[in-house]
Amino acid sequence: MGTNSILIVDDALESRLILRRMLGANGYDKIHEADGAAATFTFFGLDAEGVGVPRDNLDLDLILLDIVMPDIDGIELCRRLKSHEQLRDIPVIMVTADNTDDSLRTVFDLGVADYIQKPVKQVELCARVKAALRLKREMDRRRDLTNALEEANRRLQRMALVDGLTGIANRRNFDDFLDREWRRCQRDGQPIAICLFDIDYFKLYNDSFGHLQGDEVLKQVATALQQVASRPGDLVARFGGEEFVFVLSGSDQEGAQLVVQRAIEKIRELAVLHPQSPVNEHLTVSCGISAVRPHPGLYPNLLLDCADKALYEAKQIRNNQVVTLLPPGPEDQAPRK
């Protein structure tokens, strides 16, 4: 019991002393007092009207609140306290000499846990306090459980959308993002580009240095690419294996080519030695670019297919190359006469 913290709010000193003595006799020794609304607001770190942000690390389990007080009565004080989300779950027991139906209906409509009629009897007080504290513990337990479940769900959602090795978007994330941005660009009349990257002769690198070192290189490449495509409408994703992909919303062919050149320069700055590569002593990438202004009859998978074909052509040429292949425009799909 001694670990429970209780706030007594009553303008009458004698009433506060009686409640404190009754609670103390039953082992409740963490008792705070306030002689009215102003002192209560100060206790919670609010201004004189009860406005503001309650202070952090509030150690409070229960409020015993008298109804009849000058200036701001207990009902209005309770209403103002419960308007703050941080204070809403603290149980309130109203202490009142008025047990009429209208009075009780008013206090329970505020969401109070219970009420005690004056003059207060010790047995009744402690029984109702014990029940309210039990309710508070259950509410805290459920809140903690809910928070833990929500955090676990957030982690699962992140895991479902993030590549476990590199920490960037995974293929599922890429598919969802491309579909969403495609529809947005089509609606706004904006272009969109896909850039597919493949690390040249990565199998030879793994054969020479091992898969652990290869994984480190994949992480470095992912970080370098993220530094280039960082606008809100951009996405960097691991496409699979040693392949990475950009989605560049609002970028046409020329804009995508400029971004790719910056990406290639970033990878060059990594200066990862690749002695087995026949094209360069350092790690290089090849890239396939495709860009289009979405229009009816054209779908995202066609844009991706064009970027994939462009990458294949770049690899066939000699690696360490960039090739652009554009999908058909609306005029290419018009019926021929």
N, C-alpha and C positions, 0 to 999 in steps of 0.2 A: 504493500500500500504506500509505503514511504516514497516510492519512485514516481507516484502520480502527482501531477502539478495541477492545482486548482486555483482559479481566480474568483474571489468574492467581490461582487459589485453592489454596494449599498451605501446610500448617503448617510445612514445612521451608524455611528461608531459602535453603539451598543449592539446593534444587530450583527455587525461584522464580527465583534468579539464573541458573541454567542455561537455563531456558525463556526468560527475558528476553533473554539473550545470543543464543540461537539465533534468536529472532524478530527482534531488532535487526539481526542479520547479513543478514536478508532484507528489510529495509526497513520492518519494523513498529515504529514508534517511539511509538505512543500506547498504552502499557502501564500498566495499573493492577494493584495487588497487594493481596491479602487473606490473612492468615495463619490463617484459619479461618472458621467459620460466623458468629461474632459480627461480625467485621470485614466479612464479606460482607453481612450484614443491614444494617449501618450504611451501607455503600456504596450500597445501594438505598433507604435511608431507612425501613427496617423496624425493629421492636423486636427485643429479644434473642431472641425465639422465631420471628422471621420473619413476624410478624403486622403488619398495617397496610396503608397505601396507598403503593406505591412512588412515589418522588419523580418530579416531572415532568422532561421534557427529558433523559431518560437517553440519553447518547451512548455506546452500547455495542453492538458487533457480534458478540462471541464471548466465551464463558467457557471457560477451561481449568480443569477441576475435578479435583483429586486425590480419590481415593475414601477412602483411609485417613487419617483425621484424628481427633483426640481430641474428646470430647463429642458433637458431631454429625458423622457421617461424610458423605462426599461424596454418597452415594446419598440419604440423608435430606435433605441440604441441597438437592440438585437437586429432590427432590419438593416441598419447601416453596416453592422459587423458582417452579416451574412451576404451583403452585396459584394464582399471581397472573396474571390475564389479560394485564396489561401486560408481563410478563416471559416469557410462554410462547413467544414467537417468537424469543427470543434463542438461537441455537444453542449447545449445550453439547458439548464434547469431554471425555470422562472420561479421566483419566490414571491408569493402574492397573498394578500388578505381577501382578494376578490375572486370567488370561485363560481361566479355566474356563468351561464352558458355562453353569452356573448364574449366575455373576457377570455374564457378558455378557448373558444373557437378562434379568437384573434391570435393568441399565442401559439397555438398548434399550427395555424396556417403559416406561421413564420418558419416552421420546421424545427421547433424546439424539441428536445428529447423528452422532457417531462416537466412537471410543475410540483411545487410544494406549497401547501397553504400555511400561512402564519396563524397562530404562533407555531413555530417549527418544533417538531418532536424529534428527538435524537434518533430513535429507532427508524422512523420513517425517512429522515434525512439520509442516514447511512445506507439504508436499503436502496433508495433511489439513486444515490451517488454511485453505489457499487454497480447497479444495473447500467447506468449511463457510461461508466468507465468500461464495463464489459462490451457495450455497444461500440465505444470508441476503439477498443482493441480490435474488434472484428472488422470495423471499417478500415482501420490502418492495415490490417492483414490483407483485406481484399484489394485495397488500393495498391499495396506493394506487389501483390500477385498480378494485378492488372498491368502495372508498370513493367513488371518483369516479362509478362507475355507480350506486351507491345514492343518492348526492346528486342525480344527474341524474334518477333515477326519482322521487325525492321532489319535485323541481321540476316534473316533468311531471305528477305527481299533483296538486300544488297548482294548476298551471295549468289542469288539467282541471276543477277544482272552484271556481275563483276567477274572478270577472269581471275581465277585463284592464284595464278603465278605472277602476273604483271600488275594486277590491281586496276587495270583499265576495263572499259566495257567489254562484255563478251558477245558472242554471236547473237544470242537471244536479244540482248539489249540493242545491238546494231539493227536487227530486223524490225524491232518495235519503233526505234528512233527514225529509221529510214521511212517507214510507212507513215508515221506521223508528220515528218517534215515534208515528205512528198505531197501530202494532201494540203499542207499549209502553203507550200510554194505554188501549187496549182491554183489555190484560191487567191493568192496575192499576186500571181503573175510573175513570180521570181524564179530564177534558175536554181538548179541544184547539181552538185557534182559528187562523184564517187571516185576515190583514188585508192587503188589496191597496191600494197607494197609486198614484196617478197625478198627476204634476205638471200643474197646470192650465195650459192654453194654452202648452205648452212649444214647440210649433212656432212660435208667434208670437215667443217669446223667441229661438229660434234665428235666425229671420228678421231680428230686430232687431240681435242682438249677435254672430251668427256661431256656427258649431258649436264652435269652440275654447272660447269662453266658455261655451257650453252644456255642454260636457264638464266644465268646472270646477264648474258648478252641480250636475251629477250627482254629482260627487265630494263636494261639500259636503253634499248631501242624504243621501248614503249614510253619511257620517260621523255626521251628526246622528241618523239612525235607529239606527245601531249603539249610540249612547250611551243609547238608551232600552230596547231589547230586548237585554239583556246577560246574562240568566240562563243557566245551563247548558242548559236545555230550550228556549231561544229560538234562532231563526235569523233573520237579516236577509239577504235575497238581492235581487239585481237580477233582476226577472222578465222584463224585455225593454224596450228603448227607454227611456222615462221612467217605467216602472213598477217599483215595488219591492214586496216582500212580507215580512210577518212570519209566522213559525210560532211560536205561543206554546203550548208544552206545559204542561198543567195549568191553563190559563186558560179560564174560561167567558165568556159574552157580556159580563157586567159588567166582568170583569177585562180583557178585550180592549179594551173601550171606554175604560177608564182609560188603558191603555197608548197607545192611539191618540191620545188627547187630549194626552198628554205629548209624543208624537212631533210632533203639529201645532204645539205650543208651541215645540219645539226648532227646527222649520223657520221659524217666525215669527221666532225670535231671530236667524236668519241675516240677516234684513232685506235679502234680495236684491231689488233694484228690478226691477219688471216693468211698465214703463209701458204696454205693449200689452194687459195683462190687463184685461178688462172687469169683473172681480169685486174686484180689490184692486190697490193700487199696488205691492205686494210679491208675491213668489212665494208661491203657495199650493198645497195638494194636496187632492185628494179621496180618500176611502177607502171601501172596501167591507169589511164584517166578516162573518164567519160562524164560529160556534162550535158544538160538539156534544160529547157524550160517546159515543165510538165504540161501535157495537153491531153484531151480526150483520146482514148485509144492507145495511150502509152502507159506502161506500168513500171513500178520501181525495179522489178526483176529484170526487165530489159536493159535498164541503165546499168545494173550490176553485171549482167551478162556481157555488155559491151566493155566494161572496165576489166572484167576477167579475160576477155579475148585480147584486149590491149596488153595486159600483163603477160599473157602467154606469148604474144608477138615479141615483147621486149625481152623475154627470156630466150626466145629462139634466135634473136639477132646476135646477142653475145653477153647477155646479162649487163648489169650496171647501166641500164637504159631506161628511158621514159617514152612511152607510146600513148597517144591519145586516139580514141575511137568514139565517134559520136553516134547516138541513136538516130533513127530517122525523125525528121521534123514533120509537122502537120502536112506540109505540101507533098512530102514523100508518100503519104498514105492516102492522098486524094485518088479517086477512081480514075483510071486511065481511059481515054476516049479511043 
